[in-house]
Amino acid sequence: MILKTFGWSIAITAIGLAFAAWQWGWEAFGIVLILSVLEISLSFDNAVVNAGILKKMNAFWQKIFLTVGVLIAVFGMRLVFPVIIVAISAKVGPIDAVQIALDNPTRYEHLVTDAHPAIASFGGMFLLMIFLDFIFEEREIKWLGWLERPLAKLGKIDMLSVCIALILLLVSALTFATAAHTSTGHADKSGTVLLAGVAGLITYLVVGGLSGHFENKLEEDEEREEEEAEKARAEGKRVSAVGLAGKAAFFLFLYLEVLDASFSFDGVIGAFAITNQIFWMALGLGIGAMYVRSLTVYLVRQGTLDDYVYLEHGAHYAIGALSVILLVTIQYQIHEIITGLVGIVLIGLSFWSSVRRNKALEAAGEGAGSGDAQDKTTLSV
């Protein structure tokens, strides 16, 4: 099972590292390997959240996520996206931007870094909305009950998450962006931060809203299919699970891609702390992105989120932490190790709490690992 799921990732790793050593030498080999590990460590929470969305889709759209989605993630975000940022910042064409990356890596790095406030604002707002909508939603299973119960009650207020996000965006623009302008003497980025943050918020509302709309629209069809399935079972016929398809799956796919893009921002920017060679970065981060995709599929096929029910909570808290970190990095530099460790620690704690819950259910005779079981007692860290 593991070899089948991670086979392509392992093969691409071997080919990519061999190519780096052959084309650029052993220094490139080491840097590509380090970047791959960096991307995996920063994106583990991404895989958990992706798995929660991907399991809703049917087999066709899961394959699309693994094929077209990988191309978008590897080539789009890790190679094309930085070039587009440079083209916009330097006001040059894409071909000229690639030429800058090849001929003047230092200037290329400077242009991408200069665009960081806008990138951090867009990604930070998108991830923040995911986190806020999660913690403000009423859920049967709660991880940190003392915190999630009152937040779920507050969540009944219409548009609360949007209001909080806009307030944090305004604070970030008026503090971090303005302070960065004062301390460095660079151009004031507060307007850019506001505009990019609003764009991130709108992107979340549009893509998430459309996917939710079509998902709700299919509920009646799913109920009808369930009735037909019950009849088929009664007649002794085999019934296979069917996930979301059509427009609902398409917009969920778009949502996944934007989510992946938001997660990749810190990896792309952080990679410049290791190298400013564009193709080394694309290869290393691309290999890491392949493992994140494989891990997502593994979690879905193993039913891990159903067995360890607090993992999704831990991943969303990690998303909240990452969104705040992105906004803070508008002015302050935060090392990627800290960013990665925050996510790993939160997911690790949620996994540990899930194991405790399963053991408690076993002891109570209710059976372990059932995501559908009534969670009468909330276990917290």
N, C-alpha and C positions, 0 to 999 in steps of 0.2 A: 504493500500500500504506500509506504513512504517513498520507495524508489520510483513507483509509478507517478506519484504526485510531484516529486522534486527532481525527476529525471532530466527534464529539459533545463532546469536551473543549474544542475550539476554539470551538464554537458556544455552549456554556454559559459559557465565559469571556467572550465578547463580550456575551452577554445579562446575565450577572451584573455585569460592570463598568458596563455602560450603566445597569442598574437602580440600582446603588449611587450613580452620579453623579446620576441623576434624582431619587432618593428622598432622599438624604442630602447630596449635594454632592460637590465634588472632593476634599475631605479624605477622605471615605469611599472614593472611587475609589482614591486612592493607598494607603490602608491595606489595602483588600481585595487589591490587586495585590501588596503586600509580603507579606501573609499567604499568598497563593497560592505565591509563590516560596519562602517559608520552609517550607511543607509539602512541596513537591517536593524541596527540598534535604535535608530531614530524613528523607524516606521512600524515597529511591532504593534503598537496600539492601532495604527492604521489598518493592519491586517485583521485585527479583532473586530473593528467597526465594519470593515468591508464585508466580513463573513456574515455579520448580522443582516446586512442588506442583500448580499448575494444569495443567501439561502431562500429568499422569497422568489427568486427568478426560476424560470424553467431551464432545462438543460441547454437549449439553444443559446439563450442570452448569457448563460454561464460560460459557454465556449467563446462567445463574442468578447466577453470580459477578458478571457485568457489569451485571445489572439489580437484583435483590433485594440483592445484596451492596453495590452503590453506594448504595442507599437506606439501608442499615444504616450504612455508613461515613460518608455525608454528613450525614444527619439524625440517626442514632442517636448516633454518637460525637462529632460536632462541634456538635450542638445539644442533643439530649436528655440526653446523658451529663452535661455540666456542670450542667444543671438538676437532675438527680437527686442529684448530689453536694451541691448547695446545699440541696436539700430535706432530705437526711439530716443535713447539718451543722447547719442552722438548726432542724431538727425541725418543718418546716412541710410543707404539701401542695405538689405540683408546680405548681399554679396560682399559689400564693403565691410560690413560688420564681421563676417567670417574672415576677411583679409586682416582686419585688426587683430582678431583672436590668434591668427597664425603668425603675423609679423610683429605684433606688439602686445604680448600677453599681459604685460603690466598695465597698459592703458585699458585693455579689455576688462581686467579685474577691477580697475578703478571705476569704470562705467557701470558695471553690474552692481558694485558695492554702493555707488552713488544712488542707484535706483532702489536700494533696499528699503527705505522708509515706505515707499508706495507698495512694494511687494509685501512687506510685513503687515501693513494696514489692511490690504485686501485679504490676505490669508488669515490674519488674526481675527477679522470680523466674521469671515465665513465659518471658521472653526468655533468661534465663540457662540454663534447662533446654534450650531449643532449641540454644544454643551448645554446652553440655557434651555433649549426646547426639551432636552432629555431630562434635566433635573426638575423642571417645572411640570412634567407630565405625571399624572397619577399612575402608579405601578403597583401591581399585586406583590411583586417580589422587591424588597428593598434591601440594600446593602448597609448603608449608614442611616438607619431608621430615624435617629435623633435629628438628622439634618434633612433627610429627604421627605419626611412627613410634612413639616411646616412649609417647605418649598413647594410641595405638590399643592397645598392649599393656596399659596400665593399664586401659583400658576393658573388658577381659575380667572385671574384678572386678564382681560383681553389685551393682547399686544404687549404684555409685560416684558417679554424677552427682547422685543425690538426696542423698547424704550431704554432698557438697561444697556443694550449694545450701543445705542446711539450716544448715551451719556458717557460710556467708557471711551468711545471713539472721540468725542469732543474733548474729554480730559486728556487723552493721548496726544491729540493734535495741539492743544494749548500748553501742554507741559513738556512731553518728550520731544516733539518736533521743534517747538520754540526754544527749548533749552539746548538742543543739539545745534541750532542755528547760532545761539549766543556763545556757546563754548568753542565751537569750531570755526565760526566765521563764514560758514558755507551759506548758500541761499536758504531762505526760510522755506521749509517743506510743509508747514502746517496746512496750507491749502491743498497740496498734493495728497497728504495723509488723509484729509477729510474726504476728498474726492474718491480716492482709492478705497477707503473704508466703506463709503456709501455704495460703491460698485460691488464690493464683496457682499454687503448686506442684500442688495438687490438680486445678485446672482443666486444667493441662497434661497431667497423668497420665491424667485421665479422657477428655478429648477426643482427645488424641494416642493413647492406648491403644486406644480404641474404633475410631478410624480405621485404626490399624495392624492390629487384630484382623480387621476385615472385609476389609482389603486382603490380608492373608495368606490369609484364607478363600477369596478369589477366585482365588488362584494356580492352583489345580487347574483352574478353569473357563477361565482364560486359556491354560493349557497345552493344554487340549482345543480351544479356539478356534484356537490356533496350528496344531495338527495339521490342523484343518479348512481353515484358510487355505492351508496347504501343498498340500493336495489340490486346492483351488480354483485355485491358481496352476498346478499341473501340468495342470489341465484348461483353462487359458487364461482363467479367469474373473478379473474385477477384484476385488481385495480392498482394503477400506478399513480404516484403523487405528481401533481401538475403545479408548476410554479407560475408566477406572473409572466405574461407574455404581452405582445403588442405594444401599445403606446405606454402603458404603465411601466413595463420592463425597460422600454427605450429611455424614458425619463429617469428611471432609477439608474440606468447605465450612465447617463449624463451626470447625474448626481455623484455617482462613484468616481467618475473621472475628475470632476471639479474638486471633490474631496481629496483624491490622490494628489492633485496639483497643489492644493493648500498644504498638505503634509510635506510635499517635496521642496517647498520654498526654503525651509531652514537647512535642508541637506545641500541644496544647490549653493546657497550663500556660504554655508559652513565649509564646503569643499575648497573654497579659495584660501582657507587657512592652511590647507595641505598642498595645493598646487594651483597654478593658473593656466595649465595646459588644457584646452577645451576638450580634446578628444580623450585624454586620460580621465578627466572628470566624467564625461558622458559614459565611458566604458565602465568605470567603477560604480557609479551610481546606477547605471542600467543593470548591472549584474545584481546589485542589491535589490532593485525594484522587481526583478524576476523572482527572487526568493520571497519577497513580500506577497506577490501574486500566488505563488505555490503554497505559502503558508495559509493564505486566505482560503484556498480551495480545500486544503487539508482540514482546516477547522470546520468547514461546511460538511465535508464527507464523513468526518468522524463524529459529527454532532456535538462538538466540544462545548459550544455555547449553551446547549441544552443540559449537558452534564455538569458544567461549572457555571452556574447561573449568574454569578457576580462578575464574571470576566468582562461582560459588556459594560457594567457599571464602572469598573476600573479603567477601561479604555476611554470612556467618555470623560472621566475625571482627568485622565491624561491629556485628552483633547482640550479641556478647559485650561489646564496648566500651560499647554503649548500655545494656546491663543494669547494668554497673558504674556508669556515669554516673548512672542513675536512682537506684541505691542511695545514691550519694554525695550526691545532691541532697536527700536527707532532711534533711541539715544544711546543706550548702554550696550556694550558687547557682552554676550553671555556665551560661555564656551559650550560647544556641542555635546561634550561629555555630560554636563549638567542636564541639558535638555533630554538626552537619551536616558540618563539614570532616573529622572523624574517619572518618565513613562514606564520604565521597567519596574520600578519600585511599586507604583500604584497598581499595575497589572499583577505583579507578584503578590501583593497583599490581597487583592480581590480573588486570586486563585486560591490562596491559603484559606480565606474565608469560605470559599465554595467547598473546599475539601472538608472543612469543619462542619458545614451544613450537611453535606452528604453523610458524614459519619453520624451526626445527630439523627438524621432521618432513618439511617440503618438501625441505630439503637432503638428508635421508637417503632420499628417494624413497618415503616412506610416505604422502604426501598430507597436506594441511593441513586443520585444522578438523574432524577426526573425533573426536567424543566417545567413540566406541567403541574407538579405537585403543589399543593397549597403550602405556602411558606408561613406557617403560623408564628414562628419565632424568627426574628431578624438577627442574624449574626453580624457583628461589626468588628472592625479591627480595633 
